[in-house]
Amino acid sequence: MIRSCGCLLLAFLLWTPLSPVFADPSDSLIVRITPQVVETDQSVSWEQPLSQVTLPGNSVVVNIDAAPLVMRVAVTPFVRGREFLLVVQGDVKQLKANGTRHSRTVQSVMVSPGQTIVFFPLGRVPADTGHQMMVKIQVEFQGE
């Protein structure tokens, strides 16, 4: 599955017109990423907001190192008219007594400016089983 996602991502990147290197600075985007730990009662016990200005096609990366969990989430926004195609990559390493669990995911979604999406890099955990990690992502055109 990862291989086919990688091929689709590569094909999309080759299809994307002009590299962000040649982008007009007025095309800059604001990417807001908020990793959170949400408890069973839906309260937030930890969060680390990040806001970064970038150009279309450039990734914004969040690294979380909280042993025994190491996580990297990369969000790459592409502009499609007045909407965004967000490519979200998650790379998770969990150290356990019986070894290391490593997982990678790639997802893409079309969103409107300011719309919040939620990404679950550890998978979706049923709400009644305890806390879970979620990453809220929002992208806007700068200056709007």
C-alpha positions in Angstrom: 0.0 0.0 0.0 2.8 2.4 0.8 4.5 1.7 -2.5 1.3 2.6 -4.5 0.8 5.7 -2.4 4.4 6.7 -3.1 3.9 6.2 -6.8 0.8 8.3 -6.7 2.5 11.0 -4.8 5.5 11.0 -7.2 3.1 11.2 -10.2 1.3 14.1 -8.6 4.5 15.9 -7.8 5.6 15.5 -11.4 2.2 16.7 -12.6 2.3 19.8 -10.3 3.1 22.9 -12.4 6.4 24.6 -11.7 8.5 24.1 -8.7 7.8 26.2 -5.5 11.3 27.7 -6.1 9.7 29.8 -8.8 6.6 30.7 -6.8 5.7 34.3 -6.2 6.2 35.3 -2.5 2.7 36.6 -2.4 1.6 33.0 -2.9 2.8 32.1 0.6 0.7 30.0 2.9 0.2 29.7 6.7 0.2 26.2 7.9 -1.0 25.6 11.5 -0.3 22.2 13.0 -1.4 21.3 16.5 -0.4 17.8 17.8 -2.6 16.9 20.9 -3.1 14.1 23.3 -6.8 13.7 23.9 -8.1 11.8 27.0 -11.1 9.5 27.3 -13.3 12.4 28.5 -12.1 14.4 25.3 -10.0 16.8 27.4 -6.7 17.8 26.0 -3.8 16.8 28.3 -1.0 18.0 26.0 -0.6 20.1 22.9 2.2 21.8 21.0 0.9 24.3 18.4 3.1 25.3 15.4 2.4 28.0 12.9 4.7 28.4 9.9 4.7 30.3 6.6 5.7 28.3 3.6 5.3 28.1 -0.2 3.1 25.6 -2.0 4.9 22.3 -2.4 7.2 22.9 0.6 6.6 20.6 3.7 6.1 21.8 7.2 7.4 19.1 9.6 6.6 18.4 13.2 8.9 16.1 15.2 7.8 14.6 18.5 10.2 12.7 20.7 8.5 11.5 23.8 10.1 8.1 24.6 8.9 5.5 23.9 7.3 7.3 21.0 9.1 9.1 18.2 6.9 10.7 15.6 7.4 12.8 12.5 4.4 14.4 10.7 5.1 16.3 7.4 2.3 18.4 5.8 2.8 19.5 2.2 0.2 21.9 0.9 -0.5 22.3 -2.9 -2.8 25.0 -4.2 -5.6 24.0 -6.6 -7.6 27.0 -7.5 -9.0 28.4 -4.2 -8.5 25.0 -2.3 -5.6 23.1 -1.0 -4.5 19.5 -1.6 -2.7 18.5 1.6 -0.4 15.5 1.5 0.2 14.3 5.1 2.9 11.8 5.9 3.3 10.2 9.3 6.3 8.2 10.4 5.9 6.6 13.9 8.4 4.5 15.9 7.2 3.0 19.2 9.6 1.2 21.5 8.0 -1.8 23.2 9.2 -4.5 25.5 9.0 -7.0 22.6 10.7 -4.8 20.1 10.1 -1.7 18.0 6.9 -1.0 16.0 7.5 1.2 13.0 4.7 2.5 10.8 4.4 5.0 7.9 1.3 6.5 6.4 0.6 8.8 3.5 -2.8 10.5 3.0 -4.1 13.3 0.9 -7.2 15.4 1.1 -8.7 18.5 -0.5 -9.6 21.2 1.9 -10.9 24.8 1.8 -8.8 27.6 3.4 -9.1 27.6 7.2 -10.8 24.2 7.3 -9.4 22.0 10.0 -8.6 18.3 9.3 -7.6 15.7 12.0 -4.8 13.2 11.4 -4.3 10.2 13.7 -0.7 9.1 13.2 -1.1 6.2 15.6 -4.4 5.1 14.2 -7.9 5.9 15.5 -8.4 4.6 19.0 -12.0 4.1 20.3 -12.8 7.0 22.6 -13.5 4.8 25.6 -10.1 3.0 25.7 -7.9 5.9 26.9 -5.9 8.7 25.4 -5.0 9.1 21.8 -2.7 11.3 19.7 -4.2 13.5 17.1 -2.8 16.2 14.9 -5.1 19.1 13.8 -4.0 20.7 10.5 -5.2 24.0 9.0 -3.9 25.9 6.0 -4.7 29.5 4.8 -3.4 31.9 2.2 -1.2 34.5 3.9 -2.8 37.9 4.2 -6.4 36.6 4.1 
